[in-house]
Amino acid sequence: MIDHLTHSAYPDPMQIRRLKKRKLRLKDMIQLIESRLIPDIDA
């Protein structure tokens, strides 16, 4: 979606910025959930 918007005839910088922030939040949430599901192994 982000690539499509950046290569479109009239890219909307605000919408692109919002989508990038949303993508980062989703990645952080996935990482948090994964860390809760997979416990760290103490050495």
C-alpha positions in Angstrom: 0.0 0.0 0.0 2.8 2.4 0.9 4.7 1.6 -2.3 1.6 2.1 -4.3 0.9 5.5 -2.8 4.5 6.7 -3.2 4.5 5.7 -6.9 1.0 7.1 -7.7 0.5 10.3 -9.7 -0.5 12.3 -6.6 1.2 10.9 -3.5 -0.3 12.1 -0.2 2.6 12.6 2.2 0.4 12.8 5.3 -1.3 9.5 4.5 2.0 7.8 3.7 3.4 9.1 7.0 0.4 7.7 8.9 0.6 4.4 7.2 4.3 4.1 8.0 3.7 4.9 11.7 0.8 2.3 11.7 3.1 -0.3 10.2 5.7 0.3 12.9 3.1 0.1 15.6 1.9 -3.2 14.2 5.4 -4.6 14.0 6.0 -3.6 17.7 2.7 -5.2 18.7 3.6 -8.5 16.9 7.1 -8.5 18.5 5.5 -8.0 22.0 3.0 -10.8 21.4 5.8 -13.1 20.1 8.0 -12.4 23.1 5.1 -13.3 25.5 4.4 -16.5 23.6 8.0 -17.6 23.4 9.6 -17.2 26.8 13.3 -16.4 27.0 15.6 -19.3 28.0 17.8 -18.3 30.9 21.4 -19.3 30.4 
